[in-house]
Structure formats: structure tokens, C-alpha cells
Amino acid sequence: MAEQLIDGRVIEACQQGDRDAFQLLFETYKDKVFSIAVYSSDGDRALADDITQQIFLKLFTAIRQFRGDSEFTTWLYRLVVNACLDERRRRRRLLPWGEMVAMKKPGERKPQEKQYARLEVTEAVQAAIGELKPKFRLPILLKYIEGLSYDEIASVMGCSKGTVASRLNRGHSQLAKRLSHLNNPEVWGD
Amino acid sequence: MFLRHVTKDISAYCHGELSSEESKQFAEHLIACAKCRTKFEEVKLGIKLAEQLPRLSAPDHLWSELEPLLATQSTSVARPSVPWMWQSKVAAAAVLLLVASAGVFWIYRSSRVPPKPSWFVKRLDGAPRIGSEQISNNGRLAVGEWLETDGSSRAQIDVATIGNVDIEENSRVRLLQSRADEHRLELVRGKMSARIWAPPRLFFVDTPSAVAADYGCAYTLEVKDDGGSLLHVTSGWVAMESKDLESLVPAGASCETRPGVGPGTAYFDDALPSFREALKKVDFERDAAVRSAALTTVLDHARPRDTLTLWHLFRRSEGTTDRERLYDKLTGFVTPPPGVTREGMLRFDEKMMSQWVELLEPMWTGNGGGKMVPKKVADAYFKVRNGLSRRLKEMAPK
């Protein structure tokens, strides 16, 4: 795991303001943070760029407050989740509702027959993920993008393991309902 | 135990977050509860979809844009203490080394295949091999690896946490898939005995001529040298499937398959020998006249319980004459329920087919030691298959 390169000494160096150590931290986590940002911003990559930068900028100063009470990754993902939720709240205030909805469904303009191609499945899933409420979407991202266990997700989200299980369950159900047309052996090559 | 529905535990079960005892109770409940099974299929699809989410790569320009912003923040960051200062050159060099290592690691990781899932294997007799390695007592069979037994060796494989499979002598088997929503083996030669306590359609075995799909059951499957296979079910149900054909096989019944043909028709092991011989001709004989004559023998020697076979033949029948003969024989054993008409059945009306099979099914499981709710399993099965057939027809080139 790349995370193994980030040990106490690197974090301590970051806390001391060491730029090279921070670059190592950035290189280690940038893809994961960026992925969550993209999926949390309805696929808007320019916005995800901004969110990712904001997160690392905040991390640069906030890392001094990290005391090692929890795993660093848990602490980092908590920062990421909060930043994504904050950004969503901000956009909700700025954007009219209709615009938000229009942004969420890029796949709908595609021809129906293309829905059966595997690539389209990925696109359809990305669009459907964007339509989930954050409380259902974030556990899914932490599970499938970050590969966290239920206990780790619970720690990041500040809820119980049972709540994580329940939210994942509902998230999966909603994905399945929205994309039921993809439940087809031709799509999956079964 | 069975009163408590398990829908809220489905994701946790699929992600291996339940204990083995909880998993077992979950699976047992699911086999018996149609409501939870329906929800399970839905969540399983959701998981399959979520697994398609790719991790994205951050654009290269991010750091170059971030660096100047960090500089503006640096003034508010605590300056290094004296001990850090005297170590700073060494530390900076070390960190730079770490950055370089990260780069190398990054390149390495991009070409590295993630660890493959594997199943526990226990030696039962002799010296089974995984790949070219002989296993002493225990071993691990990873996705893509072959397990082989010779004339004096046997092994047992744990199918993740959902059951186990005994691999008999002179067998060759490969692990193809081990995911939350699909566990799949390939048996190319020899014999295996499976005991699975998973929900329907989670465990599959590919053979050269068909795929055995588990519906919560125990069975043996033997693949012969010519690629044909013989399935015998001892508990629950198994579906033998190929691209165009399928046979649903309950406990006490068997099904043969042939390369290039697929699964033959399911039959009960206690059917008359003459019935079974004739059925083989109906299933695999190329000459239409021979098949027609054999069908006459099948119809003449069928018992009420053999409606299992007649029903499958009816569903597969293409010519009107054969379909009528089979329908008439079936109605001789069980009077069709109200609303089911001859005309509707002969054109495979889906609703009528479903009503009809509900009446027939108890005959197939009454003496076979089947699972608790095979009718519902069968309903689900036929529903899925009918839907799939319709979908394939719609998608077929005109």
C-alpha cells in the first residue's frame, strides 16, 4: 500500500511545514481524494480540481492538529467528507434547483442502445451515484474507492457500524432501482 | 430464526462483514424467504454496479497550482524548531528519497496486479496439486489456478464462506471467480461433490458443455472425457444452463449434458430404465424420426412424477405436434387450473405456464427431499428465465 510510505515521521515533518514531506502526502492521496471529489460534484472535474486543492490546502494547516488519536487515513477522509458536504451545501445555495438536476444526468442524452455497452455502465453508475443523497453516496465511495471496512467508514462518518451497513444497503438498492435496465446478461457478458 | 428478515444485513453479508455464524443464518433464512431473496437480488445488483466505479487519476497540474497557495499558507504554519532545523537537511534528503520511492512505487503499482482472491484447500487423500505445487495438508487456490488430483488423491475446497466442494480422484478444476456476488469454478475433468448454503445463483460451475447454477443445494457433478457431464442433485435445486437451453433439476433427479448440445432434460433417478433410455435419444439423437419414436416411448412410460421431464420437454418443444402430445400427457396427470387453456398453453402464455407449474411442482419435490420452498425458487427461476428468453428474442437480429 502506498499509505505505508506515510508514517509518523512524514506526518511530523508535514506538521513542521516541510514542503517535500507534504508533496509526498499529496502524491499518496491525490487520486483517492480527487475521485471522491469528482463523484461528489456530479462529475464536474473542474469543480473537483478546486475541491481537491481546497482539501490539501486545509490539510496543510490542519495537519498540525492531528494528534494520532485515530488512524491518519480516517482523519484525512473525515476532512475529505466534510469538505465535499460543505461544497455541496454551498452549491445548493448558489445554483437554482433545475440546474443541479440538469447537471446530474449527463447519460440521459445518450442513445438508448448505447446503454448496453460496458463503458456506458460505468458512466451510468457514475451518474446514478451523483443522484444519491450524500449520506448514501459517501459510504459507497469510501467502500468502493477507498476500500475501507465498515468499522473504518463508521469512524470517518462518525456513526455506528450498523448505520453504515444500513446506508450501504439503501444506497445499493437505490442504485439497482435506478439502473435496473442494466440487469441484463448482454451488458455484463454473463 | 426464520421469522426475522435479513434484508438489512444483505450488504454486510456480501462484503463479508458478518461472522461465519451470522452468514450461515443469513443464508439459511434467504433460502427459505422469497421476500428477502428478492431484496437480495436487488442489493446484489447494486453492489455489482457500485463495483464498476473506477478510481480516477488527479490531473498533473494540481500540485503546480497548489504549491504557490501553500507558500501563502506557510507564514501561518509554525516554523521548525531548532532540533528540526539542524536535522532539516538530512530530513529533506530523506523525504526527497521518499518522494522518489513513491514515484518508483507508483510506476511499480501501476503495473502490479492486485492480490487475487483465493480459497482454502484441504488435502483429503494422496497428493493433490495446485498448479505445479503439491499440497501437503492445506493450501490456497487463487483465482486462475488449477487444482488437480490423480488416481489416489482427493481434496476439499472451501467455497469462500458459502460451502465446500470435494474434488474426487482424477479431476481437474480451476477457480474462475470469487466475488461477493459470484463464485465460479471450472470443472474440465473428473468429479466433484458440492454442499452450498448460499442464496440462489451465487455459486456456479462451468463444464465444457453447460454451467451448473446453484439454488441452495448439494449435488455431484461429473465431467467425462468427451466433455459431457452428469449432474445428480441430492438436496435443493440446481439449474444446468447453456446459451439456449436450461434444465432445473430438483433433489433426486439428474441431468446429462453433451458438448455442442448443452443440457439434456432433467429426469428422476427412479424413472423406468426404458424411459431414461428413450429420453437420451430425445435429447441427443440427431435423426428426427428416431427422436419422435423415442418421445412416444417417453410418453408411454412416464409416471406422474415424470411430469418434471415432460414439463421441460414441453417448454423446449418446437413442433406443434410434439407440443400437443406433451400437453395432453401432462393434463392426463394433472388437470389444468381454471383459466389455463389448451390454446394459451400451446402458445406458451407466460401467466398460464406459471399457474400450471405451481400445480405440477409438488409432484417433483414430494418424495425428493427437496428444500423448504422449492416452488418459490422454481417460480423465481422460471420468471428469470422467461424474462431472459424474451429479452434475447427482442435483441436478436431481425
Boltz contact constraints between the chains, C-beta under 6 A:
constraints:
  - contact:
      token1: [A, 5]
      token2: [B, 102]
      max_distance: 6.0
  - contact:
      token1: [A, 16]
      token2: [B, 80]
      max_distance: 6.0
  - contact:
      token1: [A, 16]
      token2: [B, 84]
      max_distance: 6.0
  - contact:
      token1: [A, 17]
      token2: [B, 77]
      max_distance: 6.0
  - contact:
      token1: [A, 20]
      token2: [B, 92]
      max_distance: 6.0
  - contact:
      token1: [A, 20]
      token2: [B, 95]
      max_distance: 6.0
  - contact:
      token1: [A, 20]
      token2: [B, 96]
      max_distance: 6.0
  - contact:
      token1: [A, 21]
      token2: [B, 95]
      max_distance: 6.0
  - contact:
      token1: [A, 24]
      token2: [B, 98]
      max_distance: 6.0
  - contact:
      token1: [A, 24]
      token2: [B, 99]
      max_distance: 6.0
  - contact:
      token1: [A, 24]
      token2: [B, 102]
      max_distance: 6.0
  - contact:
      token1: [A, 27]
      token2: [B, 102]
      max_distance: 6.0
  - contact:
      token1: [A, 30]
      token2: [B, 58]
      max_distance: 6.0
  - contact:
      token1: [A, 31]
      token2: [B, 55]
      max_distance: 6.0
  - contact:
      token1: [A, 31]
      token2: [B, 57]
      max_distance: 6.0
  - contact:
      token1: [A, 31]
      token2: [B, 58]
      max_distance: 6.0
  - contact:
      token1: [A, 34]
      token2: [B, 56]
      max_distance: 6.0
  - contact:
      token1: [A, 34]
      token2: [B, 58]
      max_distance: 6.0
  - contact:
      token1: [A, 35]
      token2: [B, 55]
      max_distance: 6.0
  - contact:
      token1: [A, 35]
      token2: [B, 56]
      max_distance: 6.0
  - contact:
      token1: [A, 38]
      token2: [B, 56]
      max_distance: 6.0
  - contact:
      token1: [A, 53]
      token2: [B, 66]
      max_distance: 6.0
  - contact:
      token1: [A, 56]
      token2: [B, 66]
      max_distance: 6.0
  - contact:
      token1: [A, 57]
      token2: [B, 69]
      max_distance: 6.0
  - contact:
      token1: [A, 60]
      token2: [B, 70]
      max_distance: 6.0
  - contact:
      token1: [A, 60]
      token2: [B, 73]
      max_distance: 6.0
  - contact:
      token1: [A, 61]
      token2: [B, 73]
      max_distance: 6.0
  - contact:
      token1: [A, 121]
      token2: [B, 52]
      max_distance: 6.0
  - contact:
      token1: [A, 122]
      token2: [B, 52]
      max_distance: 6.0
  - contact:
      token1: [A, 125]
      token2: [B, 49]
      max_distance: 6.0
  - contact:
      token1: [A, 125]
      token2: [B, 52]
      max_distance: 6.0
  - contact:
      token1: [A, 125]
      token2: [B, 53]
      max_distance: 6.0
  - contact:
      token1: [A, 140]
      token2: [B, 50]
      max_distance: 6.0
  - contact:
      token1: [A, 144]
      token2: [B, 50]
      max_distance: 6.0
  - contact:
      token1: [A, 144]
      token2: [B, 53]
      max_distance: 6.0
  - contact:
      token1: [A, 145]
      token2: [B, 55]
      max_distance: 6.0
  - contact:
      token1: [A, 150]
      token2: [B, 17]
      max_distance: 6.0
  - contact:
      token1: [A, 165]
      token2: [B, 11]
      max_distance: 6.0
  - contact:
      token1: [A, 165]
      token2: [B, 12]
      max_distance: 6.0
  - contact:
      token1: [A, 166]
      token2: [B, 8]
      max_distance: 6.0
  - contact:
      token1: [A, 168]
      token2: [B, 11]
      max_distance: 6.0
  - contact:
      token1: [A, 169]
      token2: [B, 10]
      max_distance: 6.0
  - contact:
      token1: [A, 169]
      token2: [B, 11]
      max_distance: 6.0
  - contact:
      token1: [A, 172]
      token2: [B, 11]
      max_distance: 6.0
  - contact:
      token1: [A, 172]
      token2: [B, 43]
      max_distance: 6.0
  - contact:
      token1: [A, 172]
      token2: [B, 46]
      max_distance: 6.0
  - contact:
      token1: [A, 172]
      token2: [B, 47]
      max_distance: 6.0
  - contact:
      token1: [A, 173]
      token2: [B, 42]
      max_distance: 6.0
  - contact:
      token1: [A, 173]
      token2: [B, 43]
      max_distance: 6.0
  - contact:
      token1: [A, 173]
      token2: [B, 46]
      max_distance: 6.0
  - contact:
      token1: [A, 175]
      token2: [B, 46]
      max_distance: 6.0
  - contact:
      token1: [A, 175]
      token2: [B, 49]
      max_distance: 6.0
  - contact:
      token1: [A, 176]
      token2: [B, 42]
      max_distance: 6.0
  - contact:
      token1: [A, 176]
      token2: [B, 45]
      max_distance: 6.0
  - contact:
      token1: [A, 176]
      token2: [B, 46]
      max_distance: 6.0
  - contact:
      token1: [A, 179]
      token2: [B, 49]
      max_distance: 6.0
  - contact:
      token1: [A, 183]
      token2: [B, 45]
      max_distance: 6.0
